[in-house]
Amino acid sequence: MRDTASDPASDPVADPAAPASPSRTPGIVNLAAVTVIVAIVGAVALTSRQTPPPTIAEFAPQAIEQIEEALTQDAPAAQEGSTPGSTAPDPEATGDPGAGPSDQATEPGEVIERARVRSCVGDPPRQTEDPQSPPCVPFFDGDNGGATWQGVTADEIRIAWPNLNFFLPEDPVLMQLLVDHFNRRYEFYGRKIVLAEYPSTAFAEPNPSAMTADAVLVDEELQAFATIGYGVRDGAEYHYYDELARRGVVSAFAGLSALGTEQRFASTHPYQWSNGASLDTMFNLGADFICTTLQGTPPQAGTFAIPPATRSFGVIAVRSADGTIPPMALLTDQLAACGAGPTLSLEDDASNLQATNVMLQMQDAGVTTVLCMCGNLNHLRTNYFEAATNQGYFPEWLVLGYANQDLDNSFTAGNANPLQARNVFGITLHDRLLPRQQMPWYWALREGDPAFDRVGSIYYSLLGRYSHLLQVASGIQLAGPNLTPDTFAAGLQRATFPNPGAGGPPQYQAAFDYHTRHAARASAAMFWYAPEQAGAPDPSTPGTLCHLGGGTRYRVGQFPSEPQPFFQEPCIR
């Protein structure tokens, strides 16, 4: 079943009330304290945060009219109420990195600044060749209102970039190429995105004080309108995003924090946005997958003295060093309701992991299939894998897409015991990872640098950063000239993304839909892990997800009830 749209009946509804943002005196940006990725010519006009705008109900109609006017100047927008992603696959979305926009013709006598005319792609029209790009705005010609919010002037939009270079390759030159793509191809109403870079120690032990301090820096020193993703800190990175929301700064990210439910996102409206899935959506998908596809069937991997007739599920929730733990009842209550248990549900403490004891309990309880909500991937692939191996326990390891447990490099031979890694399977929230030449982030880089062709771990870094910038760019474009957090939110939640061919070939991408929520995705694909086979991101490194149905995506209520060919060749990467 293709991922054609979200199911409003099964998705939490966002609270439309937008909390007021405090007005305060501006700080002066200390440019010497941070590295800014773009060379800024001349003095940058820094503005104070404006008086909080009216509520969505008061200003949205005007903002929407501005977007509609831009859309009708070239091609009609998708009609209100149409089903996102219900169109046939777009024949123009070829995936060819050389397939770029062409200049549009104008009506006789019409004078339009050539640099501000943009081609649309597909029918209904979207902004670029990326199938997850938003509805197209071909051009704008008028007064953008100047300084409409902190970090916004008549010429630029300041976006904070937490540089994770100590852990992942974060190349300022390549980041600027990505930014150039969005500045060139998207309609920002006379403005350009400017990155404000600062060093981040993400992936270190979560420290609420340090995360809050980074948020203060983004607000008071960088004076940013928004931030892109902060990195994973055992699921506790919400401290950073929550502090920014309190200060009226937008966050655009893709990861799943341990408390990242739609209810929590709605409570910080209009500031927190993810083009991933919310935590409760992940639990709903996971429960439906377990109850519909796995329950009552024998394990398809693992080693057992007596082959079990049916699966027995065990759940581990790891409490991060700051005390954060996911709300596991959102999952376990659904499993209990469908008769899937779990047989054993345990909590463990990341600051003092009892991996050996936990695995002994799982083995003694006859658990065949272990699910770990581990905010730190090493807790699973290092601590629990090794503890299980040491006691001769080789169960199935079930993954639901939490904390990047569903990437090609998650369980490679260099970081996970292959005797356990070969038993990993589950669902992935990510789009299928294709060879770089077929990925939108690669097309964007090749627009600016036709010679770009790097491989390796930089694939993941660029994929993540492109996805964050895509979300920021979509919200800015859909907001219209009067850019504020409220118009950013109204634009995203009103728009019907074209989503051509969502859930199937050639891209197997998730449908984007923010209509009733703050996280774009509501679907997942099924996979099993092959530690010996090369993956798409880096063919020189063994380890890959093998996708069932090529990567076909399912929403709640769509997972198949018939047995699935997990752990069976051929492996479809």
NUFIVEX-97556 format. One record per residue (C-alpha): z, y, x. Coordinates in Angstrom, 2 decimals, always signed. Example, Ala and Ser with C-alpha at 12.3 -4.5 7.8 and 13.67 -1.06 7.14 Angstrom:
// NUFIVEX-97556
((+7.80; -4.50; +12.30))
((+7.14; -1.06; +13.67))
This chain:
// NUFIVEX-97556
((+0.00; +0.00; +0.00))
((-1.06; +3.30; +1.53))
((+1.44; +6.11; +2.06))
((-0.27; +8.50; -0.33))
((+2.67; +10.64; -1.38))
((+6.42; +10.80; -1.62))
((+8.18; +9.54; -4.71))
((+10.01; +12.51; -6.28))
((+12.11; +10.17; -8.38))
((+13.60; +8.51; -5.32))
((+13.95; +11.59; -3.12))
((+16.99; +13.91; -3.19))
((+16.18; +17.36; -4.54))
((+16.80; +20.25; -2.22))
((+19.19; +22.97; -3.27))
((+16.94; +26.00; -3.77))
((+19.73; +28.48; -3.26))
((+19.38; +30.13; +0.12))
((+22.64; +31.25; +1.73))
((+22.68; +34.84; +2.82))
((+22.33; +35.48; +6.53))
((+24.72; +37.98; +8.05))
((+23.25; +41.25; +9.21))
((+24.49; +42.28; +12.63))
((+23.75; +44.48; +15.60))
((+21.08; +43.13; +17.96))
((+21.83; +41.91; +21.45))
((+19.55; +42.86; +24.32))
((+17.49; +39.99; +25.66))
((+18.26; +39.30; +29.30))
((+14.86; +38.13; +30.51))
((+16.24; +37.45; +33.98))
((+18.59; +34.83; +32.57))
((+15.90; +32.58; +31.17))
((+12.43; +31.42; +32.13))
((+9.85; +32.51; +29.55))
((+6.79; +30.34; +29.55))
((+4.36; +33.12; +28.64))
((+3.67; +36.09; +30.91))
((+4.37; +39.06; +28.67))
((+2.43; +42.21; +29.57))
((+4.38; +45.42; +28.99))
((+7.71; +45.88; +27.33))
((+8.63; +43.52; +24.52))
((+9.86; +45.31; +21.43))
((+13.09; +43.58; +20.46))
((+14.31; +44.12; +16.94))
((+17.57; +43.55; +15.17))
((+17.94; +41.05; +12.39))
((+16.88; +42.70; +9.19))
((+18.87; +42.91; +6.00))
((+18.78; +39.47; +4.36))
((+15.76; +39.18; +2.07))
((+16.02; +38.55; -1.68))
((+16.35; +35.03; -3.01))
((+13.35; +32.70; -3.20))
((+12.91; +33.33; -6.93))
((+12.56; +37.07; -6.29))
((+10.15; +37.13; -3.38))
((+8.22; +33.82; -3.47))
((+5.58; +34.88; -6.02))
((+4.40; +37.73; -3.83))
((+4.32; +35.55; -0.69))
((+2.43; +32.84; -2.56))
((-0.17; +35.32; -3.81))
((-0.83; +36.39; -0.22))
((-1.48; +32.79; +0.84))
((-3.72; +32.10; -2.15))
((-5.80; +35.19; -1.44))
((-6.44; +34.01; +2.10))
((-7.34; +30.51; +0.95))
((-9.86; +31.61; -1.67))
((-11.80; +33.66; +0.84))
((-13.40; +30.51; +2.19))
((-12.65; +27.42; +0.14))
((-10.35; +26.64; -2.77))
((-6.91; +25.29; -2.03))
((-5.73; +21.97; -3.37))
((-4.70; +22.53; -6.97))
((-1.02; +22.80; -7.81))
((+0.26; +19.47; -9.08))
((-2.32; +17.38; -7.28))
((-1.04; +14.29; -5.51))
((-0.65; +14.82; -1.75))
((-2.85; +12.49; +0.26))
((-4.71; +11.20; -2.78))
((-8.09; +12.15; -1.39))
((-10.45; +9.71; +0.29))
((-10.42; +9.53; +4.09))
((-12.03; +12.63; +5.52))
((-15.35; +11.82; +7.23))
((-15.01; +14.93; +9.37))
((-11.74; +13.80; +10.93))
((-13.46; +11.76; +13.60))
((-10.69; +11.86; +16.18))
((-13.19; +13.19; +18.70))
((-11.35; +15.63; +20.98))
((-14.60; +17.51; +21.39))
((-14.95; +18.07; +17.65))
((-13.66; +21.63; +17.38))
((-14.11; +24.50; +14.97))
((-17.23; +26.58; +14.59))
((-17.46; +30.23; +13.62))
((-17.80; +30.88; +9.93))
((-20.48; +33.08; +8.49))
((-19.45; +36.16; +6.55))
((-20.89; +37.81; +3.48))
((-23.52; +40.49; +4.12))
((-21.87; +43.75; +5.01))
((-18.43; +42.14; +5.40))
((-16.66; +43.22; +8.57))
((-14.15; +40.70; +9.95))
((-12.66; +40.61; +13.40))
((-14.36; +37.55; +14.92))
((-11.26; +36.30; +16.76))
((-9.42; +36.05; +13.45))
((-11.93; +33.87; +11.61))
((-11.03; +30.19; +11.60))
((-12.95; +27.19; +10.39))
((-11.40; +24.79; +7.91))
((-11.68; +21.02; +8.23))
((-12.23; +18.50; +5.44))
((-12.03; +18.62; +1.66))
((-9.51; +19.73; +0.54))
((-9.53; +22.04; +3.54))
((-6.86; +21.73; +6.21))
((-6.27; +23.88; +9.25))
((-7.42; +21.59; +12.09))
((-8.73; +18.09; +12.82))
((-5.12; +16.84; +12.82))
((-4.76; +14.98; +9.49))
((-1.16; +16.25; +9.21))
((-2.15; +19.91; +9.51))
((-1.42; +22.19; +6.54))
((-3.75; +23.69; +3.92))
((-6.21; +26.03; +5.60))
((-5.91; +29.82; +5.75))
((-9.26; +30.89; +7.25))
((-8.40; +34.51; +8.03))
((-6.17; +37.49; +7.35))
((-6.96; +41.17; +7.72))
((-4.22; +43.64; +6.97))
((-0.73; +44.91; +7.79))
((+1.68; +42.11; +8.67))
((+4.79; +44.20; +8.11))
((+5.85; +44.31; +11.75))
((+9.43; +43.25; +12.44))
((+10.37; +41.12; +9.43))
((+13.22; +39.11; +11.02))
((+14.91; +38.55; +14.34))
((+12.38; +37.29; +16.87))
((+9.44; +38.61; +14.84))
((+7.47; +41.74; +15.74))
((+4.04; +42.96; +14.77))
((+2.62; +41.01; +17.74))
((+4.79; +37.95; +18.42))
((+7.10; +35.26; +17.10))
((+9.74; +34.14; +19.57))
((+10.42; +30.38; +19.56))
((+13.21; +28.85; +21.68))
((+12.28; +25.86; +23.83))
((+15.20; +23.72; +25.10))
((+13.65; +22.29; +28.27))
((+14.60; +18.62; +28.75))
((+12.84; +18.28; +32.10))
((+15.75; +16.50; +33.80))
((+15.10; +13.52; +31.50))
((+11.53; +13.81; +30.22))
((+8.57; +15.56; +31.87))
((+8.44; +19.04; +30.33))
((+5.55; +20.86; +31.97))
((+5.42; +24.63; +31.23))
((+1.66; +24.71; +31.83))
((+1.03; +21.97; +29.28))
((+3.50; +23.50; +26.83))
((+1.58; +26.75; +27.05))
((-1.68; +24.91; +26.36))
((-0.12; +23.50; +23.19))
((+1.09; +26.95; +22.14))
((-2.37; +28.37; +22.87))
((-3.88; +25.77; +20.53))
((-1.68; +26.85; +17.63))
((-2.17; +30.54; +18.38))
((-5.92; +30.03; +18.44))
((-6.39; +27.70; +15.49))
((-3.64; +28.78; +13.05))
((-3.33; +32.00; +11.06))
((-0.24; +33.88; +12.19))
((-1.29; +37.22; +10.64))
((-1.83; +39.16; +13.84))
((+1.09; +37.59; +15.70))
((+1.31; +34.92; +18.40))
((+3.98; +32.33; +19.17))
((+5.80; +33.09; +22.42))
((+8.05; +30.42; +23.94))
((+11.50; +31.41; +25.21))
((+12.50; +28.59; +27.54))
((+16.02; +27.64; +28.55))
((+17.43; +24.55; +30.31))
((+19.03; +21.90; +28.10))
((+21.22; +18.99; +29.11))
((+20.30; +16.91; +26.07))
((+20.85; +13.14; +26.35))
((+24.17; +13.87; +28.06))
((+27.44; +13.00; +26.34))
((+27.66; +15.08; +23.16))
((+29.88; +18.11; +23.59))
((+30.19; +20.25; +20.45))
((+31.30; +23.31; +22.44))
((+28.30; +23.07; +24.78))
((+25.89; +22.58; +21.89))
((+27.35; +25.55; +20.05))
((+27.07; +27.63; +23.23))
((+23.37; +26.78; +23.46))
((+22.91; +27.94; +19.88))
((+24.66; +31.22; +20.68))
((+22.29; +31.68; +23.64))
((+19.23; +31.07; +21.44))
((+20.46; +33.61; +18.92))
((+22.06; +36.35; +21.00))
((+20.21; +36.23; +24.32))
((+16.80; +34.85; +23.42))
((+16.88; +36.41; +19.95))
((+14.57; +33.69; +18.68))
((+13.20; +33.30; +15.17))
((+13.28; +29.50; +15.51))
((+13.92; +26.64; +17.92))
((+12.01; +23.46; +18.51))
((+13.80; +20.11; +19.01))
((+17.01; +19.97; +21.02))
((+16.93; +16.35; +22.10))
((+19.07; +13.35; +21.15))
((+22.81; +13.44; +21.82))
((+24.13; +10.22; +20.30))
((+23.23; +11.52; +16.85))
((+25.61; +14.47; +17.21))
((+22.98; +17.12; +17.95))
((+23.50; +18.55; +14.47))
((+26.19; +20.80; +16.02))
((+23.38; +22.82; +17.62))
((+21.27; +23.03; +14.47))
((+24.23; +23.83; +12.21))
((+25.37; +26.71; +14.39))
((+21.84; +28.12; +14.43))
((+21.68; +27.85; +10.63))
((+24.97; +29.73; +10.38))
((+23.36; +32.47; +12.48))
((+20.13; +32.57; +10.48))
((+17.85; +30.85; +13.04))
((+15.29; +28.25; +11.91))
((+15.21; +24.76; +13.52))
((+12.12; +22.53; +13.61))
((+12.69; +19.03; +14.95))
((+11.73; +15.40; +14.34))
((+14.73; +13.24; +15.26))
((+17.38; +11.65; +13.05))
((+20.90; +12.91; +13.63))
((+23.85; +10.79; +12.52))
((+24.53; +13.14; +9.59))
((+20.96; +14.23; +8.87))
((+20.84; +13.57; +5.13))
((+18.78; +15.61; +2.69))
((+22.01; +16.82; +1.12))
((+23.10; +18.25; +4.47))
((+19.71; +19.86; +5.10))
((+19.79; +21.41; +1.63))
((+23.27; +22.84; +2.30))
((+21.81; +24.84; +5.22))
((+18.64; +25.93; +3.37))
((+16.34; +27.55; +4.47))
((+17.02; +26.85; +8.14))
((+16.73; +23.14; +9.07))
((+13.40; +21.26; +8.94))
((+12.24; +17.89; +10.21))
((+8.77; +16.37; +10.23))
((+10.50; +13.03; +10.52))
((+12.53; +11.46; +7.72))
((+16.04; +12.28; +6.54))
((+18.80; +9.76; +7.23))
((+19.13; +8.78; +3.57))
((+15.37; +8.28; +3.31))
((+15.55; +5.96; +6.33))
((+18.42; +4.01; +4.73))
((+16.51; +3.76; +1.44))
((+13.42; +2.47; +3.23))
((+15.50; +0.08; +5.32))
((+17.38; -1.32; +2.33))
((+14.16; -1.82; +0.38))
((+12.57; -3.57; +3.35))
((+15.56; -5.88; +3.83))
((+16.06; -6.63; +0.13))
((+12.37; -7.10; -0.69))
((+10.81; -8.57; +2.45))
((+13.60; -10.22; +4.48))
((+16.37; -11.37; +2.16))
((+16.41; -15.09; +1.44))
((+13.96; -15.93; +4.24))
((+14.72; -17.74; +7.52))
((+14.78; -15.82; +10.81))
((+11.41; -15.68; +12.56))
((+12.80; -15.06; +16.04))
((+15.96; -15.82; +17.96))
((+17.45; -19.07; +19.21))
((+19.95; -21.04; +17.10))
((+21.56; -24.45; +17.62))
((+20.88; -25.27; +13.98))
((+17.95; -23.31; +12.50))
((+19.36; -21.26; +9.57))
((+17.72; -21.58; +6.18))
((+18.10; -17.89; +5.45))
((+18.91; -14.71; +7.32))
((+22.48; -13.44; +7.59))
((+22.73; -9.71; +8.33))
((+25.26; -7.99; +10.59))
((+25.61; -4.21; +10.89))
((+27.10; -2.19; +13.74))
((+27.77; +1.55; +13.49))
((+28.59; +3.24; +16.79))
((+30.85; +6.27; +16.70))
((+29.65; +8.88; +19.20))
((+31.93; +10.40; +21.80))
((+32.63; +13.40; +19.55))
((+33.67; +11.13; +16.67))
((+30.43; +11.31; +14.64))
((+29.42; +8.16; +12.77))
((+26.58; +7.68; +10.28))
((+27.51; +7.33; +6.57))
((+26.84; +3.59; +6.52))
((+27.70; +3.15; +2.83))
((+24.30; +4.68; +2.05))
((+22.84; +1.45; +3.46))
((+25.49; -1.24; +2.98))
((+26.03; -0.45; -0.71))
((+22.32; -1.06; -1.34))
((+22.40; -4.31; +0.63))
((+25.41; -5.52; -1.32))
((+23.71; -4.65; -4.60))
((+20.71; -6.85; -3.80))
((+22.78; -9.72; -2.40))
((+21.88; -9.13; +1.26))
((+25.44; -8.67; +2.39))
((+25.93; -7.68; +5.07))
((+27.87; -10.72; +6.28))
((+29.68; -8.55; +8.82))
((+29.88; -4.76; +9.17))
((+31.64; -3.31; +12.23))
((+32.33; +0.06; +13.81))
((+32.40; +0.53; +17.57))
((+33.44; +3.48; +19.70))
((+30.86; +4.84; +22.16))
((+33.57; +6.19; +24.44))
((+35.06; +2.69; +24.81))
((+32.41; +0.19; +23.75))
((+33.72; -3.27; +22.87))
((+30.28; -4.89; +23.17))
((+31.54; -8.36; +24.13))
((+34.03; -8.47; +21.28))
((+31.46; -7.20; +18.77))
((+28.89; -9.80; +19.78))
((+31.47; -12.59; +19.65))
((+32.33; -11.60; +16.10))
((+28.67; -11.53; +15.12))
((+28.06; -14.95; +16.65))
((+31.18; -16.49; +15.07))
((+30.19; -15.11; +11.65))
((+26.80; -16.81; +11.89))
((+24.86; -13.54; +11.87))
((+21.17; -14.20; +12.54))
((+19.93; -10.62; +12.32))
((+21.79; -7.69; +13.90))
((+21.22; -4.05; +12.97))
((+22.76; -1.39; +15.20))
((+23.01; +2.26; +14.22))
((+23.33; +3.24; +17.87))
((+22.86; +6.95; +18.51))
((+22.33; +6.16; +22.19))
((+19.59; +3.57; +22.72))
((+21.35; +2.25; +25.83))
((+24.25; +1.06; +23.67))
((+21.84; -1.39; +22.05))
((+19.51; -2.47; +24.82))
((+22.08; -2.44; +27.62))
((+25.55; -3.04; +26.22))
((+24.89; -5.27; +23.21))
((+21.86; -7.07; +24.61))
((+23.73; -7.97; +27.78))
((+26.92; -8.97; +25.98))
((+24.93; -11.28; +23.69))
((+23.00; -12.77; +26.61))
((+26.20; -13.47; +28.53))
((+27.52; -15.60; +25.67))
((+24.22; -17.35; +24.95))
((+23.66; -15.53; +21.67))
((+20.03; -14.69; +20.88))
((+19.75; -13.26; +17.34))
((+17.04; -11.19; +15.74))
((+17.50; -7.45; +16.36))
((+16.56; -5.40; +13.32))
((+15.40; -1.80; +13.80))
((+15.08; +0.84; +11.06))
((+13.76; +3.70; +13.20))
((+17.05; +5.33; +14.20))
((+17.45; +7.08; +17.57))
((+13.97; +6.18; +18.88))
((+14.52; +2.42; +18.66))
((+10.92; +2.22; +17.44))
((+8.86; +3.39; +20.42))
((+6.69; +1.39; +22.81))
((+9.00; +2.15; +25.73))
((+12.25; +1.45; +23.87))
((+12.68; -2.10; +25.16))
((+10.48; -2.40; +28.23))
((+11.36; -4.92; +30.93))
((+12.74; -2.12; +33.07))
((+15.42; -1.15; +30.59))
((+16.05; -4.16; +28.35))
((+16.49; -7.91; +28.76))
((+13.15; -9.42; +27.64))
((+14.93; -12.51; +26.26))
((+16.51; -10.20; +23.68))
((+13.70; -7.62; +23.43))
((+11.24; -10.27; +22.23))
((+13.46; -10.69; +19.12))
((+13.21; -7.01; +18.05))
((+11.42; -6.19; +14.80))
((+11.74; -3.93; +11.77))
((+10.24; -0.71; +10.47))
((+9.11; +2.40; +12.29))
((+9.16; +5.93; +10.93))
((+6.77; +7.11; +13.64))
((+3.03; +7.21; +13.20))
((+1.29; +4.42; +15.05))
((+0.98; +5.37; +18.72))
((-2.71; +5.26; +19.55))
((-4.47; +5.66; +22.90))
((-4.08; +9.27; +24.00))
((-7.74; +10.10; +23.30))
((-7.07; +9.48; +19.59))
((-3.92; +11.61; +19.33))
((-3.92; +15.20; +17.98))
((-1.71; +16.47; +20.81))
((-4.38; +15.31; +23.26))
((-7.14; +17.06; +21.31))
((-5.06; +20.26; +21.41))
((-4.62; +20.07; +25.18))
((-8.30; +19.30; +25.77))
((-9.27; +22.42; +23.84))
((-7.52; +24.51; +26.47))
((-8.16; +22.25; +29.47))
((-11.17; +19.92; +29.10))
((-10.12; +18.18; +32.32))
((-6.69; +17.15; +31.05))
((-6.28; +13.35; +31.11))
((-2.76; +12.49; +32.27))
((-1.01; +9.26; +31.25))
((+2.46; +7.79; +31.48))
((+5.77; +9.00; +30.06))
((+4.36; +12.48; +29.54))
((+2.72; +11.00; +26.41))
((+6.09; +10.91; +24.60))
((+7.10; +14.39; +25.71))
((+3.84; +15.95; +24.56))
((+3.82; +13.97; +21.32))
((+7.30; +15.24; +20.48))
((+6.68; +18.86; +21.44))
((+3.36; +18.96; +19.63))
((+5.05; +17.65; +16.47))
((+7.76; +20.33; +16.67))
((+5.19; +23.10; +17.19))
((+3.05; +21.70; +14.37))
((+5.98; +22.10; +12.00))
((+6.77; +25.62; +13.22))
((+3.11; +26.64; +13.01))
((+2.71; +25.18; +9.52))
((+5.74; +27.06; +8.21))
((+4.65; +30.34; +9.80))
((+1.13; +30.07; +8.41))
((+2.33; +29.11; +4.94))
((+4.92; +31.91; +4.93))
((+2.30; +34.65; +4.89))
((+2.60; +37.97; +6.75))
((+6.19; +38.64; +5.62))
((+7.76; +36.05; +7.92))
((+11.44; +35.28; +7.24))
((+13.35; +31.99; +7.01))
((+13.05; +32.21; +3.21))
((+9.28; +32.68; +3.19))
((+8.99; +29.94; +5.84))
((+10.87; +27.60; +3.47))
((+8.98; +28.67; +0.36))
((+5.64; +28.12; +2.09))
((+6.48; +24.60; +3.24))
((+7.99; +23.51; -0.06))
((+5.18; +24.89; -2.18))
((+2.25; +23.63; -0.10))
((+0.33; +20.46; -0.86))
((-0.67; +19.06; +2.51))
((-4.15; +17.44; +2.37))
((-2.99; +14.22; +4.13))
((-6.45; +12.60; +4.36))
((-6.30; +8.80; +4.48))
((-2.53; +8.79; +4.96))
((-0.97; +5.41; +5.69))
((-4.19; +3.71; +6.79))
((-6.98; +3.84; +9.37))
((-7.98; +5.50; +11.55))
((-4.72; +7.39; +12.29))
((-2.14; +5.46; +10.19))
((-0.24; +8.74; +9.88))
((+2.56; +9.48; +7.44))
((+1.86; +11.80; +4.54))
((+3.62; +15.16; +4.96))
((+5.36; +16.51; +1.87))
((+8.17; +19.09; +1.69))
((+8.01; +19.70; -2.06))
((+11.55; +18.55; -2.85))
((+13.04; +18.08; +0.60))
((+13.44; +19.38; +4.15))
((+12.10; +16.32; +6.00))
((+8.41; +15.56; +5.70))
((+8.23; +11.74; +5.80))
((+9.12; +9.13; +3.20))
((+7.30; +6.05; +4.53))
((+7.44; +3.46; +7.30))
((+5.32; +0.73; +8.90))
((+6.43; -2.81; +9.81))
((+6.37; -4.04; +13.41))
((+7.61; -6.57; +15.92))
((+8.13; -5.95; +19.63))
((+6.20; -7.58; +22.47))
((+7.90; -6.84; +25.83))
((+5.11; -8.42; +27.90))
((+2.12; -6.60; +26.37))
((+0.90; -3.18; +27.46))
((+1.43; -0.29; +25.09))
((-0.90; +2.53; +24.09))
((+1.07; +5.41; +25.68))
((+1.01; +3.88; +29.17))
((-1.20; +0.79; +29.60))
((+0.30; +0.21; +33.05))
((+3.76; -0.42; +31.54))
((+4.50; -3.60; +29.54))
((+6.18; -3.22; +26.17))
((+4.70; -2.31; +22.81))
((+5.17; -2.28; +19.05))
((+2.91; -4.78; +17.29))
((+2.06; -3.32; +13.89))
((+1.61; -5.41; +10.78))
((-1.46; -4.47; +8.81))
((-2.56; -2.28; +11.70))
((+0.21; +0.18; +10.93))
((-0.10; +0.39; +7.13))
((+2.76; +2.47; +5.73))
((+5.02; +1.76; +2.77))
((+7.32; +3.86; +0.62))
((+10.40; +2.74; -1.30))
((+9.32; +0.20; -3.89))
((+6.15; -0.78; -2.01))
((+7.32; -3.26; +0.64))
((+5.77; -6.73; +0.16))
((+7.87; -9.60; -1.17))
((+5.73; -12.33; +0.42))
((+6.54; -13.60; +3.94))
((+5.21; -11.38; +6.73))
((+3.72; -12.56; +10.06))
((+6.34; -11.11; +12.39))
((+6.19; -12.39; +15.98))
((+2.72; -13.86; +15.47))
((-0.32; -13.07; +17.58))
((-2.49; -11.13; +17.77))
((-0.39; -8.09; +18.58))
((-1.95; -5.01; +16.99))
((-0.81; -2.05; +18.99))
